[in-house]
Amino acid sequence: MSKPTVLITGAGIGIGHCSALAFAAAGYHVYVTDVLDKEGAETVSAIEAAGGTAAFHHVDVTDTGNVNAAVKAAEAATGALDAVVANAGIAHKVLLDDMSDEKWAHTLDVDLSGVFRLCRAASPAMRAEGRGAIVALSSVMGTTYGWHDHVQYNAAKSGVVGLVRGLACDLGTDGVRINGLAPGFIKTAQALSTVHSVGMPGLEAAAKYVPLGRYGEPEDIADVILFLCSDGARYMTGQTIIVDGGLTVGRY
Ligand SMILES: NC(=O)c1ccc[n+]([C@@H]2O[C@H](COP(=O)([O-])OP(=O)(O)OC[C@H]3O[C@@H](n4cnc5c(N)ncnc54)[C@H](O)[C@@H]3O)[C@@H](O)[C@H]2O)c1
């Protein structure tokens, strides 16, 4: 295929969905993946309606077979991926007293091991081609803040920062770049959940502490993910970039 290609996890809704649209608008063929089949298909339809091209694969990032199969299918169709976005994530509220091994492990499995599985599957062909870029989603809860009742999320998202550093060293000599992106408060299903996160009132309250004066929209993150995969970011690797409207540099 003459178009560059990108594979995105969790691309049915939220930041992944907006990233899929942004890559398609920039001329990429998009491999949309998610556990949400209906929403994934809707992302493909939205891309096609806008004149782009995309295909859906069901991928649960906790399933190595799923991840490997989707990457292999993409490579068989269009060759080594040009860009990979490890976006899928969960943020479950769990009181410390209720933190079973299973609850701890589940978040680590999705938010950290899921990123690793995707990088492990996609990087060999990218290295063989001597090019490509990967972006992994961390969080300001991984780079900067603690979050009560979410210690497993803090640990997983901090883990992404270290994983990005290590993989940058392994992949850089073969011309493959990897960077992390740590969003602040972004209006998606994850943040809007009043059970697991801050909900709309929490987003509005947080906006008061954001120097740019508002909470983020998923498009604010998608545009930076696209930049990190572009030639403009050709000398960047191993970094986790905070995109939070200035939240973490404010002093109140
Ligand atoms: N929204 C925020 O404020 C915020 C802040 C910091 C970091 N993040 C991170 O950004 C990323 C995108 O989050 P979002 O805000 O768009 O959330 P979202 O809940 O809107 O979307 C998350 C996506 O991940 C998918 N997903 C969940 N578990 C999966 C699994 N096992 N396998 C495959 N896909 C799975 C979901 O189906 C969904 O499509 C996540 O990694 C999240 O932790 C979000």
The ligand as a Tripos MOL2 file, in Angstrom:
@<TRIPOS>MOLECULE
LIG
   44    48     1     0     0
SMALL
NO_CHARGES

@<TRIPOS>ATOM
      1 N1         -9.4830   10.4910   29.7120 N.am      1 LIG1
      2 C1         -8.5110   10.8650   30.5160 C.2       1 LIG1
      3 O1         -8.6580   11.8460   31.2620 O.2       1 LIG1
      4 C2         -7.1840   10.1270   30.5040 C.ar      1 LIG1
      5 C3         -6.1660   10.6680   31.2840 C.ar      1 LIG1
      6 C4         -4.9350   10.0210   31.3090 C.ar      1 LIG1
      7 C5         -4.7370    8.8800   30.5570 C.ar      1 LIG1
      8 N2         -5.7300    8.3670   29.8040 N.ar      1 LIG1
      9 C6         -5.4470    7.1500   29.0440 C.3       1 LIG1
     10 O2         -5.7420    7.3420   27.6760 O.3       1 LIG1
     11 C7         -6.1120    6.0910   27.0830 C.3       1 LIG1
     12 C8         -7.4460    6.2430   26.3790 C.3       1 LIG1
     13 O3         -8.4110    6.5230   27.3760 O.3       1 LIG1
     14 P1         -9.8050    7.2540   27.1070 P.3       1 LIG1
     15 O4         -9.8590    8.3940   28.0120 O.co2     1 LIG1
     16 O5        -10.0300    7.4130   25.6530 O.co2     1 LIG1
     17 O6        -10.7580    6.1240   27.7260 O.3       1 LIG1
     18 P2        -12.0530    5.3830   27.1570 P.3       1 LIG1
     19 O7        -12.5780    4.6080   28.3070 O.co2     1 LIG1
     20 O8        -12.9260    6.3510   26.4470 O.co2     1 LIG1
     21 O9        -11.4330    4.3830   26.0600 O.3       1 LIG1
     22 C9        -10.6160    3.2980   26.4370 C.3       1 LIG1
     23 C10       -10.5880    2.3110   25.2820 C.3       1 LIG1
     24 O10        -9.7800    1.1900   25.6810 O.3       1 LIG1
     25 C11       -10.5090    0.0060   25.3450 C.3       1 LIG1
     26 N3        -10.1000   -1.1230   26.1790 N.ar      1 LIG1
     27 C12       -10.2790   -1.2930   27.4990 C.ar      1 LIG1
     28 N4         -9.8120   -2.4950   27.8800 N.ar      1 LIG1
     29 C13        -9.3230   -3.0840   26.7570 C.ar      1 LIG1
     30 C14        -8.7070   -4.3320   26.4940 C.ar      1 LIG1
     31 N5         -8.4940   -5.2560   27.4470 N.pl3     1 LIG1
     32 N6         -8.2970   -4.5890   25.2340 N.ar      1 LIG1
     33 C15        -8.5120   -3.6870   24.2350 C.ar      1 LIG1
     34 N7         -9.1120   -2.5070   24.4110 N.ar      1 LIG1
     35 C16        -9.5050   -2.2170   25.6760 C.ar      1 LIG1
     36 C17       -11.9620    0.3880   25.5660 C.3       1 LIG1
     37 O11       -12.8470   -0.5330   24.9490 O.3       1 LIG1
     38 C18       -11.9850    1.7710   24.9520 C.3       1 LIG1
     39 O12       -12.1430    1.7120   23.5550 O.3       1 LIG1
     40 C19        -6.1330    5.0680   28.2200 C.3       1 LIG1
     41 O13        -4.9200    4.3590   28.2590 O.3       1 LIG1
     42 C20        -6.2780    5.9530   29.4450 C.3       1 LIG1
     43 O14        -5.8320    5.3430   30.6340 O.3       1 LIG1
     44 C21        -6.9580    8.9760   29.7570 C.ar      1 LIG1
@<TRIPOS>BOND
     1     1     2 1
     2     2     3 2
     3     2     4 1
     4     4     5 ar
     5     4    44 ar
     6     5     6 ar
     7     6     7 ar
     8     7     8 ar
     9     8     9 1
    10     8    44 ar
    11     9    10 1
    12     9    42 1
    13    10    11 1
    14    11    12 1
    15    11    40 1
    16    12    13 1
    17    13    14 1
    18    14    15 2
    19    14    16 1
    20    14    17 1
    21    17    18 1
    22    18    19 2
    23    18    20 1
    24    18    21 1
    25    21    22 1
    26    22    23 1
    27    23    24 1
    28    23    38 1
    29    24    25 1
    30    25    26 1
    31    25    36 1
    32    26    27 ar
    33    26    35 ar
    34    27    28 ar
    35    28    29 ar
    36    29    30 ar
    37    29    35 ar
    38    30    31 1
    39    30    32 ar
    40    32    33 ar
    41    33    34 ar
    42    34    35 ar
    43    36    37 1
    44    36    38 1
    45    38    39 1
    46    40    41 1
    47    40    42 1
    48    42    43 1
@<TRIPOS>SUBSTRUCTURE
     1 LIG1         1 GROUP 0 **** ****
